[in-house]
Amino acid sequence: MAFVVKKNIRGKDYFYLNENKRVDGKVRTKTIAYLGKIKKEAEKKASEILKSRERKIDKIVLVKDKKTDHKKGTMEKKNISIEELTTFCKRKGFVYPSGEIYGGFAGFWDFGPLGVELKNNIKKLWWQFHVLSREDIVGIDGSIITNPKVWEASGHVSSFVDVAVVCKKCGNKTKIDKYEVGKALCEKCNGELESKGEFNPMFATSVGPISEESIKAYLRPETAQLIFANFKSVYDNLRLKLPCGIAQIGKAFRNEIAPRDFLFRSREFEQMEIEYFINPNEEKCPYKIPNVETFIYSEEIQKKNLEPIKMRIKDAFEKGIIKKEWHAYWLATELLWFKSLGANLENFRIRQHSKEELSHYSSDTWDLEYKFPFGWKELEGIADRGNFDLFQHEKASKKDLKVFDENSKERILPSVICEPSLGVERAFLVFMFDSYFYDTGRENIVLKIHPKLAPIKAAIFPIVKINKDIVRISHEIYANLKKEFNVIYDSGGSVGRRYARNDEIGTPFCITIDEEGLKKKDVTIRDRDTKKQIRVKISELKNILAKLIEKEIKFEAAGEIFE
Amino acid sequence: MAFVVKKNIRGKDYFYLNENKRVDGKVRTKTIAYLGKIKKEAEKKASEILKSRERKIDKIVLVKDKKTDHKKGTMEKKNISIEELTTFCKRKGFVYPSGEIYGGFAGFWDFGPLGVELKNNIKKLWWQFHVLSREDIVGIDGSIITNPKVWEASGHVSSFVDVAVVCKKCGNKTKIDKYEVGKALCEKCNGELESKGEFNPMFATSVGPISEESIKAYLRPETAQLIFANFKSVYDNLRLKLPCGIAQIGKAFRNEIAPRDFLFRSREFEQMEIEYFINPNEEKCPYKIPNVETFIYSEEIQKKNLEPIKMRIKDAFEKGIIKKEWHAYWLATELLWFKSLGANLENFRIRQHSKEELSHYSSDTWDLEYKFPFGWKELEGIADRGNFDLFQHEKASKKDLKVFDENSKERILPSVICEPSLGVERAFLVFMFDSYFYDTGRENIVLKIHPKLAPIKAAIFPIVKINKDIVRISHEIYANLKKEFNVIYDSGGSVGRRYARNDEIGTPFCITIDEEGLKKKDVTIRDRDTKKQIRVKISELKNILAKLIEKEIKFEAAGEIFE
């Protein structure tokens, strides 16, 4: 059946001749022709076209195209569960259970086309902020399997041990500390726990295919030790000066008894980590503490059962709540990174470890925590590790790991004053949760993610597919932008449908080429978050898009506002 | 001892008061003051300074500073062995043996600060070229450990088997095919081989810490299967259309019996891979074959014991030497990628697998090979895999993996017409070998690596450390450039020493701030490869540097030539 459709695109009417056809058992609508802007002329033209195609005129009905109408509605923040996020990520091609066609594999996930771009952007922006833009930090990339003596020296082989337990009542599997055996009860139902024996969460494997010569080795359970083992070579080869840091991004593996909460606790994950070294006799931090505010949950506040207090990190340091300046500096720096990429700091807090909770190597630890739908959970622990690790490796390797400190003119074993260590997947979850909005008018999800993080920076639409000039120019613009940005060409379905689809995957800008633009050599850019539109010259588009992505200019100031 | 030094910097004389001091048992030279450009005045000023510091005037000798003189010499390509490259990489902080303080671990390597930047640049530029800039390819990032049924279906568990052998005469360890047992002799000395049993090069591990419930799983020996296992979800979620590709960069592991040749054959490595899918009934390639020339080593040429023939890939296809257009397209595209990043195509060839050599799943395979110091070796195999893998997974998972093809309007199981699969570390070696030059004048290595690949894009020098204005402006320029590029600030040693040090690590541009520049608000940029210098306004520096890195402008055209 053929019919005339009126589409209202930004306040103006456009008429099209459409046709329904049955393909593969499904009804598909195809646009046969664009009929102009005036109703009478459109109906006349439609009759002519159908006659010329020697087709029976079924009926010419005027249909108002609902999809492209501007619907009024509000943009609401939506708090979703981790299960809802998992489903969303799978449906849109962000994350799949690994080996899904075989039922998945607990604790392992594959990143799909949108997920890999978001993850790469997170890693790239972390590296840019923490390594490339700083004078005092360099990077390394250690291997996942290294000499097992590294893990003997660090204590992971002997002490990194938990006890697997199963609840006799509800069957819940979990792990407990070995000192808790016989004391701890099930966290879910208070039932009695049955011990299934001690285990080391390091995945073991055998290196060397000739069995009598093979060596038991481990998949690294953390990236930190690769930094310590390489510390002296890196310091000397790169002529570093204290204070300085070594950063690393890479995979780590832990054989969790109960992987859960989607990407939050998986068996294979990726860390972004810095070990920051100082001369232990010189604890003064030469950098200003960045000006950020957060909820402070000190040991004292926790013991008194009080609520965390909102204040500037700088003030918390000056009031003595955070004892070390370096600690305050790194906590604020990490919060600043999240803030600079659009995370909502209202969902963050910093929590001090109690004395009982502290690792044996740490004299003070603050966790950066985020309010997940399943509770406040650690994003990164920022520990004062001292020189525990370098000392262990010096002892075990019998190599002198001391380095020359330019300032004090002495050879010393540096201390790790801070160890910001963030899971890539946890940052991924933070940005997904904080940007998940719902448009009540269009009834669809809007992922208000920072343009720098967005997997796709812009979608280019021809407003109609049947005008050859529009399609040609759209393709040219697409090809030109694609050299520099990850953009897509989208011509499927109504303009409204295309907006909705791109809102859902977080594409910050939609670029439309219409008839007016053909004449004026301009395009419209539509902003995902405000739905405002501006007109911009094609010759300036690349430059303006680059600035919009970097948030160097305000959207409204980037072109002529267009309703 | 104090003494006056004359430095000749680009044709002009500058005088400095220097002093030798013994620090930590080493003699170090320190500059006390800049004395101006005229010899007599300089000596007078030197006496005054030494008097004012109430120091005994040891002696004022005029020393000509040799290091900063322009030495004449040629830039020679240097062919080095893999061992020499290994030593160079270690010394400059590119690559270290993993766990080196414990003697390393055969087949595992850690990338140091310069190595991680080069490796990241290779990966980023590969992804940009193969994924982001193309309309037909999307990426994924699968996990290293996945459901082991993936490896059962692909045949890796049952058929990916070799026999470990040790030569009874020379002790050389290697692997042979199981059909060669009792037939093959030692490749080194023709000695008799002793079998040490069959082995599967997949590293195995145990997933799940409760032993009676744990599952034997594998570290992936290739990235390809993660693409096949996710194929249908990716195709449907992303609304792909055939022909199209799915790309992945990630680690893979093989338990090699004899890891060797530095990064060439290691046990942990990284692949950059595309599986390119077509409708098996539609083999026409819609893209033009890129215009590149290489040495063609077809099966026929090999059998006739002839030399490879140099010709354009396009011509090899038209003459029927390369049978499939898609194959020719991808071989040329891969060569183009290497060429676009400065690799020397004279060191490349493409070699066809003989019928006996073909894998069971492939109907035609061409290897892209590179002339390593240890012989012609494979960089990437480009196989026509057909639908072997999707078929295996469909059978094993009992899931329908067919997808809808828009063109033929039918549901089909696509074929993999090409599988370009390149090792990141092998590309790393190619770029290192091809850019390794030697400056006979300065007597130092010059790493003539493409600026886009270079770990550090520019070094910023104050020409003298004792002029506060120069130091301040140098720091400002450094801080400003650092926001966008990986640049370093280098004020250690003579200017000549700083040039040499940066040439060695491949820094393409050295930016010097001198007294003339202070007045004129400009700097000099020195080109690593030609040693030419230009003067450029500070206000234009960022823009010009960006264009120089991208090779969008010629160096000589970027500013005023300066001798």
Boltz contact constraints between the chains, C-beta under 6 A:
constraints:
  - contact:
      token1: [A, 93]
      token2: [B, 237]
      max_distance: 6.0
  - contact:
      token1: [A, 93]
      token2: [B, 238]
      max_distance: 6.0
  - contact:
      token1: [A, 96]
      token2: [B, 230]
      max_distance: 6.0
  - contact:
      token1: [A, 96]
      token2: [B, 233]
      max_distance: 6.0
  - contact:
      token1: [A, 98]
      token2: [B, 143]
      max_distance: 6.0
  - contact:
      token1: [A, 98]
      token2: [B, 146]
      max_distance: 6.0
  - contact:
      token1: [A, 99]
      token2: [B, 146]
      max_distance: 6.0
  - contact:
      token1: [A, 99]
      token2: [B, 147]
      max_distance: 6.0
  - contact:
      token1: [A, 99]
      token2: [B, 150]
      max_distance: 6.0
  - contact:
      token1: [A, 99]
      token2: [B, 229]
      max_distance: 6.0
  - contact:
      token1: [A, 101]
      token2: [B, 229]
      max_distance: 6.0
  - contact:
      token1: [A, 101]
      token2: [B, 397]
      max_distance: 6.0
  - contact:
      token1: [A, 101]
      token2: [B, 399]
      max_distance: 6.0
  - contact:
      token1: [A, 102]
      token2: [B, 147]
      max_distance: 6.0
  - contact:
      token1: [A, 102]
      token2: [B, 149]
      max_distance: 6.0
  - contact:
      token1: [A, 102]
      token2: [B, 397]
      max_distance: 6.0
  - contact:
      token1: [A, 105]
      token2: [B, 146]
      max_distance: 6.0
  - contact:
      token1: [A, 105]
      token2: [B, 147]
      max_distance: 6.0
  - contact:
      token1: [A, 108]
      token2: [B, 143]
      max_distance: 6.0
  - contact:
      token1: [A, 108]
      token2: [B, 145]
      max_distance: 6.0
  - contact:
      token1: [A, 108]
      token2: [B, 146]
      max_distance: 6.0
  - contact:
      token1: [A, 110]
      token2: [B, 142]
      max_distance: 6.0
  - contact:
      token1: [A, 110]
      token2: [B, 143]
      max_distance: 6.0
  - contact:
      token1: [A, 110]
      token2: [B, 230]
      max_distance: 6.0
  - contact:
      token1: [A, 111]
      token2: [B, 141]
      max_distance: 6.0
  - contact:
      token1: [A, 112]
      token2: [B, 140]
      max_distance: 6.0
  - contact:
      token1: [A, 112]
      token2: [B, 234]
      max_distance: 6.0
  - contact:
      token1: [A, 113]
      token2: [B, 138]
      max_distance: 6.0
  - contact:
      token1: [A, 113]
      token2: [B, 139]
      max_distance: 6.0
  - contact:
      token1: [A, 113]
      token2: [B, 238]
      max_distance: 6.0
  - contact:
      token1: [A, 116]
      token2: [B, 139]
      max_distance: 6.0
  - contact:
      token1: [A, 116]
      token2: [B, 140]
      max_distance: 6.0
  - contact:
      token1: [A, 116]
      token2: [B, 141]
      max_distance: 6.0
  - contact:
      token1: [A, 132]
      token2: [B, 486]
      max_distance: 6.0
  - contact:
      token1: [A, 133]
      token2: [B, 482]
      max_distance: 6.0
  - contact:
      token1: [A, 133]
      token2: [B, 483]
      max_distance: 6.0
  - contact:
      token1: [A, 138]
      token2: [B, 113]
      max_distance: 6.0
  - contact:
      token1: [A, 139]
      token2: [B, 113]
      max_distance: 6.0
  - contact:
      token1: [A, 139]
      token2: [B, 116]
      max_distance: 6.0
  - contact:
      token1: [A, 140]
      token2: [B, 112]
      max_distance: 6.0
  - contact:
      token1: [A, 140]
      token2: [B, 116]
      max_distance: 6.0
  - contact:
      token1: [A, 141]
      token2: [B, 111]
      max_distance: 6.0
  - contact:
      token1: [A, 141]
      token2: [B, 116]
      max_distance: 6.0
  - contact:
      token1: [A, 142]
      token2: [B, 110]
      max_distance: 6.0
  - contact:
      token1: [A, 143]
      token2: [B, 98]
      max_distance: 6.0
  - contact:
      token1: [A, 143]
      token2: [B, 108]
      max_distance: 6.0
  - contact:
      token1: [A, 143]
      token2: [B, 110]
      max_distance: 6.0
  - contact:
      token1: [A, 143]
      token2: [B, 268]
      max_distance: 6.0
  - contact:
      token1: [A, 145]
      token2: [B, 108]
      max_distance: 6.0
  - contact:
      token1: [A, 145]
      token2: [B, 268]
      max_distance: 6.0
  - contact:
      token1: [A, 146]
      token2: [B, 98]
      max_distance: 6.0
  - contact:
      token1: [A, 146]
      token2: [B, 99]
      max_distance: 6.0
  - contact:
      token1: [A, 146]
      token2: [B, 105]
      max_distance: 6.0
  - contact:
      token1: [A, 146]
      token2: [B, 108]
      max_distance: 6.0
  - contact:
      token1: [A, 147]
      token2: [B, 99]
      max_distance: 6.0
  - contact:
      token1: [A, 147]
      token2: [B, 102]
      max_distance: 6.0
  - contact:
      token1: [A, 147]
      token2: [B, 105]
      max_distance: 6.0
  - contact:
      token1: [A, 149]
      token2: [B, 102]
      max_distance: 6.0
  - contact:
      token1: [A, 150]
      token2: [B, 99]
      max_distance: 6.0
  - contact:
      token1: [A, 164]
      token2: [B, 209]
      max_distance: 6.0
  - contact:
      token1: [A, 164]
      token2: [B, 210]
      max_distance: 6.0
  - contact:
      token1: [A, 196]
      token2: [B, 210]
      max_distance: 6.0
  - contact:
      token1: [A, 199]
      token2: [B, 209]
      max_distance: 6.0
  - contact:
      token1: [A, 203]
      token2: [B, 205]
      max_distance: 6.0
  - contact:
      token1: [A, 205]
      token2: [B, 203]
      max_distance: 6.0
  - contact:
      token1: [A, 205]
      token2: [B, 205]
      max_distance: 6.0
  - contact:
      token1: [A, 209]
      token2: [B, 164]
      max_distance: 6.0
  - contact:
      token1: [A, 209]
      token2: [B, 199]
      max_distance: 6.0
  - contact:
      token1: [A, 209]
      token2: [B, 255]
      max_distance: 6.0
  - contact:
      token1: [A, 209]
      token2: [B, 257]
      max_distance: 6.0
  - contact:
      token1: [A, 210]
      token2: [B, 164]
      max_distance: 6.0
  - contact:
      token1: [A, 210]
      token2: [B, 196]
      max_distance: 6.0
  - contact:
      token1: [A, 229]
      token2: [B, 99]
      max_distance: 6.0
  - contact:
      token1: [A, 229]
      token2: [B, 101]
      max_distance: 6.0
  - contact:
      token1: [A, 230]
      token2: [B, 96]
      max_distance: 6.0
  - contact:
      token1: [A, 230]
      token2: [B, 110]
      max_distance: 6.0
  - contact:
      token1: [A, 233]
      token2: [B, 96]
      max_distance: 6.0
  - contact:
      token1: [A, 234]
      token2: [B, 112]
      max_distance: 6.0
  - contact:
      token1: [A, 237]
      token2: [B, 93]
      max_distance: 6.0
  - contact:
      token1: [A, 238]
      token2: [B, 93]
      max_distance: 6.0
  - contact:
      token1: [A, 238]
      token2: [B, 113]
      max_distance: 6.0
  - contact:
      token1: [A, 255]
      token2: [B, 209]
      max_distance: 6.0
  - contact:
      token1: [A, 257]
      token2: [B, 209]
      max_distance: 6.0
  - contact:
      token1: [A, 268]
      token2: [B, 143]
      max_distance: 6.0
  - contact:
      token1: [A, 268]
      token2: [B, 145]
      max_distance: 6.0
  - contact:
      token1: [A, 397]
      token2: [B, 101]
      max_distance: 6.0
  - contact:
      token1: [A, 397]
      token2: [B, 102]
      max_distance: 6.0
  - contact:
      token1: [A, 399]
      token2: [B, 101]
      max_distance: 6.0
  - contact:
      token1: [A, 482]
      token2: [B, 133]
      max_distance: 6.0
  - contact:
      token1: [A, 483]
      token2: [B, 133]
      max_distance: 6.0
  - contact:
      token1: [A, 486]
      token2: [B, 132]
      max_distance: 6.0
